[in-house]
Amino acid sequence: MVKHTIKISARLRPTNSPTGTYSIDEEDNGNPLLEFVVPHNSADGYINNKRESYKFKFQKIFDQDAKQEDVFDIIAKPVAESALAGYNGTIFAYGQTGSGKTFTVTGGAERYSDRGIIPRILSYMFEQFQKDSSKIYTTHISYLEIYNECGYDLLDPRHEASKLEDLPKVSIMEDADQNIHLKNLSNHQATNEEESLNLLFLGDTNRMIAETPMNQASTRSHCIFTIHISSRESGSATICRSKLHLVDLAGSERVTKSGVGGQLLTEAKYINLSLSYLEQVIIALAEKNRTHIPYRNSMMTSVLRDSLGGNCMTTMIATISVEKRNMEESISTCRFAQRVALIKNEAVLNEEIDPRLMIIRLKKEIQQLKDELVMITGQQRTDNLSQEEKQKLEELIKVFLEDTDPEATLEVGADMRKIQHSFQRLKVTNATDILVSMLKKEKKKAQDAINKLNMENGELTPPNSALSSGSTPNSMSVCWYLHRVSLPLLPTEGQMSFGRQEAFEIFRTDSADSGTIDDNKLLLKQRCYKIASSFYYLHLHFCNTFLGVTSDSANITEPDQVEDKLRKQIDEEKKSYKKMFTRLKGLKTEIEHLQLLLGKAKMKMQKDFEVWWSEEATKLQVTFFSKIPYAYVTNAILYINPGHNLYPIQLCIHKEGLRAKITNKKSLHLLSLVVYTT
Ligand SMILES: Nc1ncnc2c1ncn2[C@@H]1O[C@H](COP(=O)(O)OP(=O)(O)OP(=O)(O)O)[C@@H](O)[C@H]1O
């Protein structure tokens, strides 16, 4: 990774007109200063009558007599070299109309020596490709024009026959890794310098064709000529990919000063807007701790995102007209450059593995290793073990498993197939052991639970526990009551979504009312046991009494004595029955009351939950989703963490954006939001 700030240089356009006062001080520690001197209180109406001198530091200043060759050597060559080494690069020219941007980037039309940065870079690159026989280079070229915030492919062959407005527009697509892809922008392979220059001229011609006196696109559009380079050492699966953007921006003069109207005013507004967005991005990048950079505001900043504050070696050339009348714009251009100089970029080597070549290489390596193995062992190995080999191995494993010596080892030799087979076998054996022990544990747990239940309800549970044996007639009643008591508070499945149900469960446990509900449930359970056991005793007692009465009656001889005894017994039973009946009636009332209380608590909890649920949903919407335009969102999953597990909650898309509902404030944490964009 190479960290650096964007390099800035200035180029002054030669002129025969009267110039303002300016000077270049080369002596400032290798960073020359460009100074403009504006007369104090000038009658010419200069912009600022308070200051006289404006100084700007650059890495390099090219005076009026500078040659195209010098500009290439000092500015463009280092960027081209790093692009060849696999780093992205950008060179962009910024300045007012007529200050020499196109001359610097593309070149003058008259002399060969006036060739600009692009043809010189192409020439240099193909020369380097030829010199370096250790690598295979591939070059593709694209040429994009941005006019009135719309992108056009300057290499589209339909340019000749169609108006600019009728051509398909280039649009920006962004992938999951926020990489920019340009739809409708063609990429043309160039195998030599000539082909690449032809593409450059084709693009420039198309740019000119679109021009009319009213529509001088060259002045009012931004152009990005991109060279895509990929290189690979022969035999290597690693591919190096880099992009080199060469950018000729539209004139930077202000609308108010340009004195235009109609179509030209509209264009000027667009230019000003996109340059102002560029300025905003640059200001944001220069600010410390700024997290949001408004790249998406304009097409140009979106395309140049990597070049500004990203993975790129970037250089800016400020083209300056030193004519007296252009002083204001020149100072403004220099100010812009000073801000750009603060931006830090981190260029990384763009290497990737070609999977196709990697597979071929690995296959070759495997075959070599196999051959070596055959040579060493003297045995030709197949992919699978033979039947005989398997049988021998099984015997070895059996002996190993049966060996009680903890130090015992399993010797299968240096054969991966045998090692894998042995592991597989041991895994199966181990899994069976684990399953058996799990089953035993579960069985014990179940038995313990039954015993515990019996002990807890010992006084109420009848002898020969109805719960465990299920053999007495009363066990039915006990089970029925238990079942009724343990009815779930949650609405049934289907009434609530999975996430909502989970949320409600956690809300319920964390709720202040939850204790009361649980207490009531316990009480209700106890009452139910009581009523069930009372029924049981009543039943037993009745049977015993009846049996006692009938068995005793055989020994009684005196009818009136028998009658008396029976009457007394019946009276006793009546009393006892009445007592029991009153007790049961009380218990029934208590149970009914408890059930009502439970129902009420359940309703209150559900209501509280609904209020809290909608409050949280609104909060969440405001916090997380208000910034996501619904048009970009097709689907989203929110992961929440109730307790220890992750639960995805499906979100719904509404007209005004995304809506998500999230649960319990105490124990749920928002972990991540996955948004799939169109
Ligand atoms: N360094 C230079 N040497 C000689 N001629 C130059 C130089 N710079 C610019 N010119 C000439 O000045 C004129 C305007 O330059 P150019 O078209 O490059 O300006 P520009 O900034 O690209 O303007 P626009 O914003 O309209 O595209 C052209 O005729 C060009 O040849």
The ligand as a Gaussian input file, in Angstrom:
#p B3LYP/6-31G(d) Opt

LIG

0 1
 N        0.801000      25.521000     -23.498000
 C        0.252000      25.906000     -24.649000
 N        1.015000      26.167000     -25.713000
 C        0.459000      26.574000     -26.853000
 N       -0.850000      26.710000     -27.035000
 C       -1.672000      26.474000     -26.019000
 C       -1.164000      26.063000     -24.776000
 N       -2.202000      25.889000     -23.950000
 C       -3.305000      26.170000     -24.635000
 N       -2.998000      26.520000     -25.867000
 C       -3.956000      26.912000     -26.888000
 O       -4.952000      27.695000     -26.284000
 C       -6.222000      27.388000     -26.794000
 C       -7.160000      26.967000     -25.666000
 O       -6.635000      25.832000     -25.069000
 P       -7.500000      24.602000     -24.681000
 O       -8.525000      24.308000     -25.690000
 O       -6.562000      23.515000     -24.344000
 O       -8.184000      25.158000     -23.404000
 P       -9.181000      24.412000     -22.442000
 O       -8.836000      24.809000     -21.080000
 O       -9.192000      23.003000     -22.753000
 O      -10.536000      25.054000     -22.810000
 P      -11.994000      24.408000     -22.717000
 O      -12.386000      24.480000     -21.298000
 O      -12.793000      25.254000     -23.584000
 O      -11.888000      23.003000     -23.204000
 C       -6.012000      26.318000     -27.829000
 O       -5.979000      26.882000     -29.108000
 C       -4.692000      25.731000     -27.485000
 O       -4.022000      25.214000     -28.605000

